[in-house]
Amino acid sequence: MDTTKWSALAEPNRLHIVELLREGPLTVGEIADRLQLRQPQASKHLRVLSEAGIVGVQAVANRRIYKLRPEPFKELDSWLESFRQIWEERLDRLDDYLHGLKEKNQGDKE
């Protein structure tokens, strides 16, 4: 997994931008207004996210509209899936173990 994409999200304002863009595409000005940032700051953060491949940009007249790119999030989901499988197996084994203890405890009481 390419960690450079995810290190871009370590900065809180960039993470907030991604959260905003989950709702849909926004212009730099809209992002700056919603996060109470100056437009140059918002543009700098968006450039980092764009270089990391997390957001895409479309120029419409003199406006730049940003939106999330799905590919990095699909990559992250695939990577996390391997951990989900491991934890599901471990929780299933724990459930079996606890169920066995419960049955043994009930058998001891009889």
All heavy atoms as an XYZ file, in Angstrom:
907
protein
N       0.843     -1.176      0.000
C       0.000      0.000      0.000
C       0.890      1.242      0.000
O       1.866      1.315      0.719
C      -0.905      0.004      1.225
C      -1.901      1.127      1.164
S      -3.100      1.040      2.470
C      -2.599      2.435      3.408
N       0.544      2.214     -0.804
C       1.302      3.454     -0.932
C       0.964      4.378      0.229
O      -0.117      4.958      0.295
C       0.957      4.113     -2.271
C       1.671      5.424     -2.482
O       2.604      5.728     -1.721
O       1.299      6.141     -3.423
N       1.916      4.535      1.148
C       1.658      5.335      2.342
C       1.740      6.833      2.094
O       1.285      7.611      2.931
C       2.633      4.965      3.478
O       3.973      5.142      3.008
C       2.426      3.521      3.913
N       2.310      7.262      0.959
C       2.398      8.701      0.700
C       1.003      9.321      0.594
O       0.803     10.462      0.995
C       3.198      9.010     -0.575
O       2.607      8.322     -1.682
C       4.642      8.594     -0.432
N       0.054      8.556      0.049
C      -1.321      9.062     -0.026
C      -1.854      9.347      1.366
O      -2.480     10.373      1.611
C      -2.232      8.050     -0.710
C      -2.057      7.929     -2.188
C      -3.047      6.919     -2.725
C      -2.928      6.738     -4.200
N      -1.839      5.863     -4.583
N      -1.608      8.427      2.263
C      -2.224      8.526      3.579
C      -1.468      9.466      4.491
O      -2.065     10.028      5.411
C      -2.395      7.136      4.161
C      -3.122      6.319      3.146
C      -2.653      5.247      2.458
C      -4.423      6.591      2.602
N      -3.584      4.835      1.531
C      -4.681      5.633      1.606
C      -5.396      7.546      2.866
C      -5.864      5.608      0.875
C      -6.577      7.524      2.132
C      -6.801      6.553      1.153
N      -0.186      9.683      4.231
C       0.534     10.671      5.044
C       0.011     12.079      4.755
O       0.086     12.961      5.610
C       2.041     10.585      4.813
O       2.369     10.893      3.481
N      -0.536     12.283      3.562
C      -1.140     13.585      3.230
C      -2.331     13.877      4.136
O      -2.655     15.038      4.391
C      -1.574     13.613      1.762
N      -2.970     12.844      4.643
C      -4.145     13.018      5.503
C      -3.778     13.241      6.965
O      -4.664     13.466      7.793
C      -5.063     11.807      5.390
C      -5.680     11.593      4.020
C      -6.489     10.313      4.005
C      -6.526     12.771      3.616
N      -2.474     13.173      7.274
C      -2.053     13.349      8.663
C      -2.284     14.776      9.147
O      -2.398     15.018     10.343
C      -0.583     12.966      8.817
N      -2.345     15.717      8.233
C      -2.572     17.114      8.595
C      -4.076     17.315      8.789
O      -4.859     16.978      7.914
C      -2.031     18.021      7.475
C      -1.683     19.426      7.917
C      -2.901     20.296      8.146
O      -3.926     20.092      7.474
O      -2.832     21.187      9.002
N      -4.509     17.818      9.942
C      -5.946     17.909     10.242
C      -6.780     18.673      9.215
O      -7.895     18.248      8.902
C      -5.989     18.601     11.607
C      -4.670     18.302     12.229
C      -3.687     18.240     11.088
N      -6.276     19.782      8.693
C      -7.069     20.525      7.707
C      -7.305     19.712      6.443
O      -8.384     19.769      5.850
C      -6.392     21.857      7.352
C      -6.556     22.889      8.443
O      -7.642     23.046      8.991
N      -5.477     23.569      8.774
N      -6.311     18.933      6.032
C      -6.494     18.108      4.833
C      -7.514     17.002      5.093
O      -8.329     16.688      4.228
C      -5.154     17.551      4.359
C      -4.263     18.642      3.785
C      -3.118     18.091      2.990
N      -2.046     17.561      3.790
C      -0.989     18.257      4.210
N      -0.870     19.531      3.922
N      -0.044     17.670      4.904
N      -7.483     16.446      6.277
C      -8.481     15.435      6.626
C      -9.878     16.056      6.638
O     -10.836     15.459      6.150
C      -8.155     14.804      7.974
C      -9.027     13.643      8.415
C      -9.031     12.515      7.386
C      -8.583     13.129      9.765
N      -9.991     17.279      7.153
C     -11.286     17.978      7.149
C     -11.756     18.249      5.722
O     -12.955     18.154      5.429
C     -11.213     19.286      7.935
C     -11.028     19.105      9.405
N     -11.809     18.279     10.180
C     -10.132     19.646     10.255
C     -11.412     18.322     11.429
N     -10.386     19.140     11.509
N     -10.828     18.567      4.844
C     -11.194     18.792      3.441
C     -11.765     17.515      2.838
O     -12.793     17.543      2.153
C      -9.979     19.301      2.630
C      -9.642     20.739      3.042
C     -10.242     19.213      1.131
C      -8.321     21.254      2.491
N     -11.126     16.391      3.108
C     -11.625     15.112      2.599
C     -13.013     14.833      3.150
O     -13.907     14.390      2.418
C     -10.634     13.966      2.924
C     -11.244     12.600      2.656
C      -9.350     14.143      2.102
N     -13.213     15.111      4.428
C     -14.536     14.916      5.020
C     -15.578     15.792      4.323
O     -16.685     15.336      4.048
C     -14.506     15.239      6.521
C     -13.729     14.222      7.345
C     -14.429     12.885      7.436
O     -15.665     12.844      7.437
O     -13.724     11.864      7.499
N     -15.227     17.035      4.034
C     -16.155     17.926      3.321
C     -16.475     17.386      1.930
O     -17.626     17.426      1.484
C     -15.547     19.321      3.161
C     -15.619     20.272      4.321
C     -14.912     21.576      3.966
C     -17.064     20.558      4.694
N     -15.457     16.898      1.246
C     -15.650     16.439     -0.132
C     -16.428     15.127     -0.209
O     -16.876     14.748     -1.294
C     -14.297     16.317     -0.846
C     -13.589     17.646     -1.102
C     -12.205     17.412     -1.690
C     -14.418     18.537     -2.020
N     -16.600     14.450      0.908
C     -17.457     13.249      0.909
C     -18.873     13.620      0.520
O     -19.602     12.818     -0.049
C     -17.469     12.571      2.277
C     -16.237     11.808      2.568
C     -16.256     11.008      3.821
N     -17.350     11.252      4.744
C     -17.605     10.486      5.786
N     -16.857      9.443      6.035
N     -18.598     10.762      6.591
N     -19.280     14.844      0.835
C     -20.634     15.310      0.521
C     -20.793     15.671     -0.944
O     -21.910     15.778     -1.430
C     -20.967     16.521      1.391
C     -20.945     16.230      2.872
C     -21.022     17.489      3.720
O     -21.320     18.568      3.178
O     -20.779     17.382      4.930
N     -19.684     15.891     -1.642
C     -19.745     16.242     -3.054
C     -18.681     17.258     -3.418
O     -18.004     17.805     -2.549
N     -18.520     17.535     -4.718
C     -17.500     18.469     -5.184
C     -17.719     19.882     -4.643
O     -18.854     20.314     -4.441
C     -17.669     18.462     -6.711
C     -18.400     17.197     -7.017
C     -19.268     16.924     -5.824
N     -16.590     20.566     -4.412
C     -16.622     21.940     -3.908
C     -15.515     22.754     -4.565
O     -14.483     22.204     -4.947
C     -16.419     21.973     -2.391
C     -17.484     21.335     -1.511
C     -16.992     21.221     -0.084
C     -18.766     22.147     -1.575
N     -15.726     24.055     -4.631
C     -14.678     24.950     -5.113
C     -13.720     25.265     -3.969
O     -14.025     25.033     -2.797
C     -15.264     26.278     -5.631
O     -15.863     26.955     -4.532
C     -16.279     26.050     -6.745
N     -12.571     25.810     -4.330
C     -11.595     26.212     -3.321
C     -12.228     27.211     -2.352
O     -12.053     27.100     -1.132
C     -10.351     26.847     -3.990
C      -9.358     27.311     -2.939
C      -9.708     25.888     -4.951
N     -12.959     28.178     -2.881
C     -13.594     29.187     -2.033
C     -14.585     28.583     -1.052
O     -14.641     28.993      0.116
N     -15.368     27.617     -1.512
C     -16.346     26.968     -0.622
C     -15.634     26.204      0.490
O     -16.053     26.242      1.650
C     -17.243     26.023     -1.420
C     -18.183     26.741     -2.371
C     -18.877     25.800     -3.349
O     -18.282     24.765     -3.754
O     -20.024     26.118     -3.723
N     -14.559     25.526      0.133
C     -13.791     24.783      1.137
C     -13.185     25.749      2.145
O     -13.266     25.528      3.359
C     -12.714     23.922      0.455
C     -13.382     22.791     -0.340
C     -11.721     23.366      1.478
C     -12.463     22.056     -1.293
N     -12.583     26.817      1.652
C     -11.975     27.818      2.542
C     -13.023     28.403      3.486
O     -12.771     28.527      4.691
C     -11.308     28.912      1.715
N     -14.191     28.743      2.963
C     -15.260     29.308      3.800
C     -15.708     28.333      4.873
O     -15.838     28.697      6.044
C     -16.463     29.712      2.951
C     -16.213     30.951      2.112
O     -15.228     31.677      2.382
O     -17.000     31.187      1.168
N     -15.945     27.109      4.490
C     -16.475     26.121      5.444
C     -15.473     25.775      6.542
O     -15.863     25.461      7.660
C     -16.923     24.862      4.715
C     -18.152     25.106      3.868
C     -18.688     23.842      3.292
N     -19.729     24.125      2.322
C     -20.424     23.190      1.730
N     -20.224     21.913      1.990
N     -21.359     23.515      0.852
N     -14.186     25.804      6.193
C     -13.156     25.479      7.191
C     -12.551     26.719      7.830
O     -11.642     26.608      8.648
C     -12.055     24.626      6.552
C     -12.486     23.246      6.079
C     -11.313     22.498      5.477
C     -13.097     22.443      7.217
N     -13.053     27.876      7.444
C     -12.557     29.147      7.951
C     -11.041     29.278      7.753
O     -10.292     29.615      8.663
C     -12.939     29.340      9.414
C     -14.441     29.378      9.605
C     -14.860     29.562     11.044
O     -14.065     29.409     11.961
N     -16.118     29.879     11.235
N     -10.617     28.963      6.539
C      -9.214     29.108      6.133
C      -9.129     30.237      5.121
O     -10.108     30.556      4.453
C      -8.709     27.826      5.460
C      -8.661     26.553      6.277
C      -8.318     25.372      5.372
C      -7.632     26.669      7.388
N      -7.934     30.799      4.986
C      -7.724     31.724      3.879
C      -7.600     30.894      2.609
O      -7.158     29.741      2.644
C      -6.460     32.549      4.118
C      -6.621     33.539      5.283
C      -5.379     34.370      5.523
N      -4.244     33.498      5.851
C      -3.053     33.559      5.244
N      -2.808     34.444      4.320
N      -2.100     32.725      5.595
N      -8.025     31.449      1.503
C      -8.026     30.698      0.252
C      -6.635     30.164     -0.120
O      -6.534     29.019     -0.569
C      -8.632     31.519     -0.886
C      -8.921     30.662     -2.100
C      -9.912     31.300     -3.037
O     -10.744     32.106     -2.628
N      -9.832     30.930     -4.292
N      -5.541     30.935      0.062
C      -4.221     30.371     -0.253
C      -3.882     29.135      0.582
O      -3.269     28.198      0.087
C      -3.253     31.522      0.043
C      -4.077     32.757     -0.095
C      -5.452     32.365      0.381
N      -4.318     29.124      1.862
C      -4.095     27.948      2.704
C      -4.868     26.752      2.160
O      -4.333     25.639      2.071
C      -4.548     28.207      4.140
C      -3.672     29.119      4.933
C      -4.280     29.323      6.312
O      -5.424     29.781      6.435
N      -3.523     28.990      7.339
N      -6.129     26.969      1.825
C      -6.954     25.890      1.285
C      -6.345     25.372     -0.012
O      -6.270     24.152     -0.228
C      -8.379     26.369      1.057
N      -5.880     26.269     -0.871
C      -5.268     25.862     -2.133
C      -4.018     25.021     -1.900
O      -3.779     24.034     -2.608
C      -4.902     27.087     -2.978
O      -6.069     27.748     -3.396
N      -3.221     25.402     -0.917
C      -2.005     24.639     -0.597
C      -2.366     23.216     -0.158
O      -1.771     22.237     -0.610
C      -1.222     25.355      0.504
C       0.023     24.642      0.928
C       0.706     25.381      2.064
C       1.812     24.532      2.661
N       2.376     25.116      3.875
N      -3.349     23.096      0.718
C      -3.770     21.773      1.191
C      -4.346     20.947      0.036
O      -4.083     19.748     -0.074
C      -4.805     21.903      2.309
C      -4.234     22.434      3.586
N      -3.129     21.891      4.208
C      -4.623     23.473      4.366
C      -2.861     22.560      5.314
N      -3.762     23.532      5.437
N      -5.124     21.588     -0.808
C      -5.710     20.880     -1.951
C      -4.628     20.425     -2.931
O      -4.742     19.357     -3.524
C      -6.746     21.763     -2.647
C      -8.054     21.887     -1.872
C      -8.842     23.098     -2.342
C      -8.876     20.612     -2.008
N      -3.585     21.218     -3.085
C      -2.485     20.812     -3.966
C      -1.816     19.538     -3.438
O      -1.530     18.614     -4.183
C      -1.468     21.946     -4.111
C      -0.355     21.626     -5.082
C       0.562     22.804     -5.397
N       1.070     23.490     -4.211
C       0.672     24.700     -3.810
N      -0.240     25.364     -4.500
N       1.176     25.256     -2.729
N      -1.588     19.487     -2.123
C      -0.991     18.289     -1.509
C      -1.898     17.076     -1.735
O      -1.433     15.994     -2.114
C      -0.726     18.509     -0.004
C      -0.307     17.212      0.681
C       0.336     19.594      0.192
N      -3.194     17.258     -1.506
C      -4.137     16.151     -1.708
C      -4.200     15.733     -3.172
O      -4.318     14.540     -3.476
C      -5.530     16.555     -1.205
C      -5.665     16.732      0.309
C      -7.005     17.354      0.652
C      -5.477     15.406      1.020
N      -4.095     16.688     -4.064
C      -4.117     16.388     -5.491
C      -2.856     15.630     -5.903
O      -2.927     14.634     -6.630
C      -4.242     17.687     -6.296
O      -4.269     17.414     -7.669
N      -1.699     16.082     -5.428
C      -0.437     15.403     -5.743
C      -0.409     13.987     -5.183
O       0.226     13.107     -5.753
C       0.739     16.226     -5.223
C       0.966     17.503     -6.011
C       1.990     18.434     -5.386
O       2.513     18.124     -4.287
O       2.257     19.493     -5.992
N      -1.092     13.770     -4.069
C      -1.172     12.431     -3.468
C      -2.201     11.552     -4.179
O      -2.309     10.364     -3.887
C      -1.512     12.541     -1.981
N      -2.976     12.137     -5.101
C      -3.971     11.363     -5.841
C      -5.284     11.169     -5.111
O      -6.115     10.371     -5.536
N      -5.496     11.904     -4.034
C      -6.709     11.732     -3.232
C      -7.871     12.531     -3.795
O      -9.014     12.110     -3.716
C      -6.427     12.096     -1.762
C      -5.418     11.092     -1.190
C      -7.693     12.122     -0.930
C      -4.889     11.439      0.173
N      -7.564     13.706     -4.357
C      -8.611     14.524     -4.962
C      -8.281     14.780     -6.424
O      -7.126     14.764     -6.834
C      -8.809     15.885     -4.230
C      -9.203     15.680     -2.787
C      -7.592     16.764     -4.349
N      -9.318     15.001     -7.179
C      -9.180     15.418     -8.563
C      -9.703     16.837     -8.682
O     -10.479     17.294     -7.849
N      -9.263     17.530     -9.726
C      -9.674     18.919     -9.908
C     -10.155     19.113    -11.340
O      -9.612     18.511    -12.266
C      -8.523     19.898     -9.565
C      -7.325     19.671    -10.451
C      -8.994     21.337     -9.643
N     -11.183     19.909    -11.464
C     -11.729     20.238    -12.785
C     -11.842     21.757    -12.871
O     -12.399     22.396    -11.982
C     -13.107     19.603    -12.967
C     -13.747     19.914    -14.292
C     -15.136     19.288    -14.402
O     -15.638     18.682    -13.467
N     -15.740     19.455    -15.554
N     -11.278     22.301    -13.935
C     -11.363     23.746    -14.145
C     -12.632     24.057    -14.914
O     -12.888     23.479    -15.966
C     -10.145     24.243    -14.905
N     -13.450     24.943    -14.362
C     -14.667     25.416    -15.019
C     -14.590     26.937    -15.012
O     -14.711     27.559    -13.961
C     -15.936     24.923    -14.294
C     -17.174     25.483    -14.957
C     -15.973     23.403    -14.237
N     -14.359     27.491    -16.182
C     -14.123     28.939    -16.320
C     -12.946     29.301    -15.421
O     -11.883     28.714    -15.547
C     -15.381     29.733    -16.023
N     -13.141     30.224    -14.483
C     -12.037     30.603    -13.604
C     -12.114     29.917    -12.240
O     -11.404     30.278    -11.322
C     -12.000     32.130    -13.429
C     -13.249     32.656    -12.743
O     -14.256     31.963    -12.664
N     -13.175     33.887    -12.264
N     -12.965     28.925    -12.109
C     -13.121     28.192    -10.847
C     -12.469     26.826    -10.956
O     -12.444     26.215    -12.012
C     -14.606     28.026    -10.504
C     -15.287     29.341    -10.289
C     -16.771     29.249    -10.063
N     -17.331     27.912    -10.047
C     -18.467     27.588     -9.480
N     -19.187     28.492     -8.891
N     -18.914     26.353     -9.519
N     -11.957     26.362     -9.834
C     -11.396     25.018     -9.760
C     -12.275     24.225     -8.798
O     -12.443     24.612     -7.646
C      -9.944     25.056     -9.316
C      -9.078     25.852    -10.307
C      -7.639     25.964     -9.896
N      -6.914     24.713     -9.864
C      -6.450     24.061    -10.929
N      -6.668     24.537    -12.134
N      -5.777     22.935    -10.802
N     -12.822     23.143     -9.299
C     -13.742     22.333     -8.502
C     -13.032     21.029     -8.134
O     -12.516     20.325     -8.997
C     -15.047     22.057     -9.278
C     -15.711     23.401     -9.618
C     -15.975     21.168     -8.466
C     -16.892     23.287    -10.545
N     -13.033     20.731     -6.844
C     -12.341     19.551     -6.329
C     -13.346     18.489     -5.932
O     -14.418     18.781     -5.413
C     -11.478     19.934     -5.121
C     -10.268     20.732     -5.522
C     -10.345     22.113     -5.680
C      -9.058     20.112     -5.769
C      -9.240     22.850     -6.064
C      -7.943     20.849     -6.156
C      -8.045     22.204     -6.298
O      -6.956     22.925     -6.690
N     -12.943     17.234     -6.168
C     -13.767     16.103     -5.734
C     -12.842     14.959     -5.349
O     -11.684     14.898     -5.771
C     -14.737     15.669     -6.830
C     -14.076     15.093     -8.061
C     -15.105     14.661     -9.079
C     -14.411     14.051    -10.288
N     -15.346     13.563    -11.259
N     -13.365     14.060     -4.536
C     -12.591     12.895     -4.128
C     -12.432     11.934     -5.294
O     -13.353     11.761     -6.098
C     -13.273     12.168     -2.970
C     -13.338     12.904     -1.649
C     -14.082     12.063     -0.617
C     -11.954     13.253     -1.142
N     -11.285     11.305     -5.362
C     -11.061     10.242     -6.336
C     -11.338      8.916     -5.629
O     -10.875      8.704     -4.508
C      -9.615     10.273     -6.836
C      -9.291     11.546     -7.617
C      -7.887     11.541     -8.193
N      -7.778     10.469     -9.185
C      -6.944      9.428     -9.064
N      -6.159      9.314     -8.027
N      -6.902      8.508     -9.996
N     -12.083      8.012     -6.233
C     -12.444      6.770     -5.535
C     -11.299      5.771     -5.399
O     -11.281      4.979     -4.454
C     -13.571      6.193     -6.398
C     -13.369      6.775     -7.748
C     -12.751      8.132     -7.525
N     -10.336      5.798     -6.304
C      -9.295      4.761     -6.330
C      -8.516      4.625     -5.027
O      -8.331      3.494     -4.539
C      -8.327      4.989     -7.504
C      -8.955      4.879     -8.865
C      -9.619      6.167     -9.342
O      -9.542      7.197     -8.646
O     -10.232      6.127    -10.418
N      -8.040      5.720     -4.417
C      -7.283      5.546     -3.174
C      -8.103      4.931     -2.052
O      -7.580      4.176     -1.236
C      -6.836      6.961     -2.793
C      -7.130      7.823     -3.935
C      -8.066      7.107     -4.837
N      -9.391      5.223     -2.037
C     -10.234      4.694     -0.976
C     -10.556      3.221     -1.216
O     -10.691      2.447     -0.273
C     -11.484      5.558     -0.829
C     -11.128      6.958     -0.424
C     -11.009      7.957     -1.375
C     -10.849      7.257      0.894
C     -10.638      9.240     -1.014
C     -10.464      8.541      1.276
C     -10.352      9.527      0.313
N     -10.631      2.824     -2.479
C     -10.790      1.400     -2.804
C      -9.539      0.640     -2.398
O      -9.624     -0.470     -1.869
C     -11.073      1.220     -4.294
C     -12.447      1.690     -4.712
C     -12.652      1.561     -6.199
C     -14.007      2.086     -6.619
N     -14.191      2.078     -8.078
N      -8.372      1.253     -2.649
C      -7.099      0.640     -2.251
C      -7.035      0.462     -0.738
O      -6.659     -0.596     -0.239
C      -5.942      1.515     -2.732
C      -4.582      1.021     -2.337
C      -3.474      2.013     -2.707
O      -3.657      2.799     -3.656
O      -2.435      1.985     -2.029
N      -7.439      1.486     -0.001
C      -7.441      1.413      1.456
C      -8.412      0.344      1.942
O      -8.102     -0.441      2.839
C      -7.810      2.767      2.062
C      -7.901      2.811      3.589
C      -6.562      2.463      4.233
C      -8.381      4.172      4.048
N      -9.590      0.280      1.337
C     -10.582     -0.717      1.722
C     -10.051     -2.131      1.499
O     -10.234     -3.005      2.344
C     -11.881     -0.495      0.945
C     -12.987     -1.393      1.440
O     -13.268     -1.389      2.667
O     -13.569     -2.121      0.611
N      -9.361     -2.350      0.390
C      -8.778     -3.674      0.110
C      -7.731     -4.035      1.154
O      -7.671     -5.166      1.634
C      -8.135     -3.700     -1.275
O      -9.102     -3.563     -2.264
N      -6.900     -3.053      1.510
C      -5.865     -3.293      2.504
C      -6.495     -3.612      3.859
O      -6.085     -4.537      4.553
C      -4.967     -2.062      2.584
C      -3.831     -2.174      3.540
C      -2.710     -2.930      3.407
C      -3.714     -1.492      4.797
N      -1.898     -2.750      4.492
C      -2.486     -1.881      5.354
C      -4.528     -0.581      5.467
C      -2.046     -1.390      6.579
C      -4.088     -0.098      6.688
C      -2.853     -0.502      7.231
N      -7.527     -2.846      4.232
C      -8.201     -3.078      5.508
C      -8.937     -4.415      5.538
O      -9.087     -5.016      6.594
C      -9.175     -1.935      5.803
C      -8.541     -0.605      6.165
C      -9.614      0.471      6.252
C      -7.768     -0.699      7.462
N      -9.399     -4.864      4.380
C     -10.127     -6.136      4.307
C      -9.283     -7.285      4.850
O      -9.803     -8.172      5.522
C     -10.572     -6.420      2.875
C     -11.393     -7.682      2.719
C     -12.677     -7.689      3.551
O     -13.290     -6.633      3.755
O     -13.066     -8.789      3.992
N      -7.979     -7.269      4.578
C      -7.123     -8.341      5.092
C      -7.122     -8.348      6.618
O      -7.087     -9.409      7.244
C      -5.704     -8.198      4.551
O      -5.083     -7.017      5.030
N      -7.178     -7.179      7.230
C      -7.227     -7.108      8.688
C      -8.598     -7.519      9.206
O      -8.705     -8.147     10.260
C      -6.879     -5.691      9.168
C      -5.434     -5.357      8.949
C      -5.046     -4.677      7.810
C      -4.472     -5.748      9.856
C      -3.716     -4.378      7.587
C      -3.139     -5.452      9.643
C      -2.753     -4.763      8.502
N      -9.645     -7.171      8.468
C     -10.992     -7.582      8.880
C     -11.069     -9.103      8.946
O     -11.625     -9.670      9.897
C     -12.035     -7.063      7.897
C     -12.356     -5.616      8.031
C     -13.520     -5.223      7.107
N     -13.486     -3.813      6.845
C     -13.106     -3.246      5.698
N     -12.780     -3.988      4.662
N     -13.080     -1.945      5.564
N     -10.527     -9.774      7.954
C     -10.567    -11.237      7.921
C      -9.814    -11.833      9.104
O     -10.297    -12.763      9.751
C      -9.995    -11.753      6.597
C     -10.861    -11.436      5.402
C     -10.192    -11.789      4.071
O      -9.053    -12.207      4.018
N     -10.939    -11.591      2.998
N      -8.646    -11.282      9.398
C      -7.858    -11.780     10.530
C      -8.640    -11.627     11.827
O      -8.745    -12.556     12.631
C      -6.508    -11.033     10.622
C      -5.607    -11.435      9.460
C      -5.823    -11.282     11.967
C      -4.378    -10.535      9.299
N      -9.232    -10.420     12.042
C      -9.957    -10.182     13.283
C     -11.227    -10.996     13.364
O     -11.602    -11.464     14.455
C     -10.232     -8.691     13.472
C      -8.996     -8.018     13.970
C      -8.148     -7.215     13.278
C      -8.422     -8.167     15.266
N      -7.096     -6.847     14.072
C      -7.235     -7.408     15.294
C      -8.792     -8.868     16.415
C      -6.423     -7.335     16.423
C      -7.986     -8.781     17.533
C      -6.813     -8.029     17.530
N     -11.913    -11.207     12.254
C     -13.112    -12.050     12.277
C     -12.751    -13.475     12.679
O     -13.451    -14.094     13.483
C     -13.807    -12.022     10.921
C     -14.574    -10.735     10.684
C     -15.212    -10.677      9.300
O     -15.285    -11.710      8.614
O     -15.630     -9.566      8.914
N     -11.643    -14.001     12.153
C     -11.208    -15.350     12.517
C     -10.864    -15.421     13.998
O     -11.244    -16.370     14.694
C     -10.007    -15.762     11.671
C     -10.346    -16.011     10.217
C      -9.106    -16.195      9.335
O      -7.983    -16.320      9.891
O      -9.267    -16.210      8.110
N     -10.157    -14.413     14.485
C      -9.781    -14.400     15.904
C     -11.015    -14.283     16.796
O     -11.097    -14.939     17.833
C      -8.811    -13.262     16.188
C      -7.454    -13.512     15.597
C      -6.497    -12.396     15.875
N      -5.202    -12.697     15.277
C      -4.175    -11.879     15.307
N      -4.287    -10.695     15.911
N      -3.043    -12.211     14.742
N     -11.948    -13.447     16.418
C     -13.170    -13.303     17.226
C     -14.011    -14.574     17.178
O     -14.624    -14.939     18.186
C     -13.970    -12.089     16.755
C     -13.335    -10.734     17.073
C     -14.113     -9.607     16.394
C     -13.255    -10.503     18.572
N     -14.034    -15.251     16.024
C     -14.749    -16.526     15.948
C     -14.117    -17.548     16.889
O     -14.822    -18.286     17.587
C     -14.751    -17.061     14.512
C     -15.700    -16.311     13.598
O     -16.557    -15.555     14.106
O     -15.572    -16.469     12.361
N     -12.773    -17.611     16.922
C     -12.089    -18.550     17.823
C     -12.361    -18.188     19.284
O     -12.579    -19.066     20.118
C     -10.590    -18.571     17.538
C     -10.233    -19.303     16.260
C      -8.764    -19.689     16.185
N      -7.846    -18.591     16.403
C      -7.306    -17.843     15.438
N      -7.608    -18.073     14.182
N      -6.461    -16.880     15.744
N     -12.359    -16.892     19.595
C     -12.653    -16.462     20.958
C     -14.083    -16.839     21.334
O     -14.335    -17.326     22.446
C     -12.448    -14.949     21.103
C     -12.791    -14.348     22.459
C     -11.933    -14.958     23.563
C     -12.641    -12.840     22.426
N     -15.012    -16.645     20.411
C     -16.406    -17.008     20.661
C     -16.521    -18.505     20.933
O     -17.216    -18.918     21.875
C     -17.270    -16.600     19.465
C     -18.748    -16.770     19.748
O     -19.206    -16.310     20.804
O     -19.436    -17.368     18.887
N     -15.840    -19.311     20.125
C     -15.863    -20.768     20.338
C     -15.281    -21.114     21.703
O     -15.824    -21.959     22.434
C     -15.073    -21.487     19.243
C     -15.738    -21.403     17.877
O     -16.947    -21.066     17.814
O     -15.041    -21.663     16.867
N     -14.184    -20.489     22.065
C     -13.533    -20.744     23.349
C     -14.463    -20.380     24.505
O     -14.631    -21.155     25.449
C     -12.224    -19.956     23.424
C     -11.543    -20.046     24.763
C     -10.857    -21.199     25.146
C     -11.574    -18.978     25.659
C     -10.229    -21.288     26.375
C     -10.963    -19.056     26.892
C     -10.287    -20.212     27.248
O      -9.671    -20.299     28.469
N     -15.075    -19.193     24.430
C     -15.977    -18.759     25.507
C     -17.208    -19.640     25.598
O     -17.684    -19.945     26.701
C     -16.371    -17.295     25.300
C     -15.241    -16.276     25.456
C     -15.721    -14.888     25.087
C     -14.664    -16.301     26.856
N     -17.710    -20.067     24.436
C     -18.855    -20.973     24.429
C     -18.483    -22.294     25.101
O     -19.270    -22.845     25.895
C     -19.337    -21.202     22.997
C     -20.586    -21.987     22.888
N     -21.812    -21.509     23.306
C     -20.810    -23.252     22.420
C     -22.730    -22.429     23.103
N     -22.147    -23.502     22.566
N     -17.282    -22.784     24.811
C     -16.809    -24.013     25.453
C     -16.671    -23.857     26.954
O     -17.023    -24.758     27.720
N     -16.145    -22.726     27.398
C     -16.029    -22.473     28.839
C     -17.393    -22.433     29.510
O     -17.572    -22.969     30.615
C     -15.314    -21.141     29.088
C     -13.802    -21.120     28.966
C     -13.280    -19.709     29.224
C     -13.154    -22.109     29.918
N     -18.346    -21.808     28.839
C     -19.690    -21.708     29.390
C     -20.305    -23.096     29.543
O     -20.906    -23.421     30.583
C     -20.558    -20.829     28.492
C     -21.942    -20.583     29.008
C     -22.721    -19.682     28.097
C     -24.146    -19.481     28.566
N     -24.920    -18.653     27.656
N     -20.147    -23.924     28.513
C     -20.698    -25.289     28.577
C     -20.016    -26.087     29.671
O     -20.674    -26.827     30.412
C     -20.530    -25.986     27.224
C     -21.475    -25.459     26.167
C     -21.269    -26.138     24.822
O     -20.314    -26.915     24.655
O     -22.081    -25.866     23.910
N     -18.696    -25.932     29.808
C     -17.956    -26.650     30.853
C     -18.419    -26.188     32.224
O     -18.626    -26.998     33.134
C     -16.466    -26.409     30.688
C     -15.634    -27.150     31.702
C     -14.162    -26.870     31.529
C     -13.408    -27.643     32.576
N     -12.344    -26.940     33.169
N     -18.600    -24.880     32.390
C     -19.040    -24.328     33.670
C     -20.436    -24.834     34.014
O     -20.699    -25.170     35.177
C     -19.028    -22.789     33.601
C     -19.206    -22.160     34.974
O     -18.961    -22.785     35.995
N     -19.646    -20.915     34.980
N     -21.315    -24.909     33.046
C     -22.682    -25.413     33.299
C     -22.627    -26.900     33.623
O     -23.378    -27.381     34.470
C     -23.574    -25.162     32.093
C     -23.954    -23.716     31.919
C     -24.754    -23.464     30.647
O     -24.832    -24.300     29.764
N     -25.332    -22.267     30.558
N     -21.730    -27.651     32.993
C     -21.594    -29.079     33.279
C     -21.047    -29.335     34.678
O     -21.415    -30.299     35.336
N     -20.165    -28.455     35.153
C     -19.602    -28.581     36.492
C     -20.649    -28.334     37.573
O     -20.572    -28.890     38.665
C     -18.427    -27.612     36.689
C     -17.193    -28.013     35.896
O     -17.145    -29.161     35.395
O     -16.292    -27.163     35.746
N     -21.644    -27.484     37.260
C     -22.674    -27.163     38.252
C     -23.694    -28.277     38.400
O     -24.358    -28.365     39.403
C     -23.402    -25.866     37.837
C     -22.540    -24.636     38.007
C     -23.324    -23.389     37.642
C     -22.478    -22.144     37.801
N     -23.193    -20.932     37.392
N     -23.809    -29.132     37.408
C     -24.847    -30.194     37.456
C     -24.438    -31.354     38.271
O     -23.586    -31.749     38.770
C     -25.171    -30.654     36.035
C     -25.856    -29.574     35.264
C     -26.109    -29.996     33.810
O     -25.804    -31.119     33.411
O     -26.621    -29.156     33.075
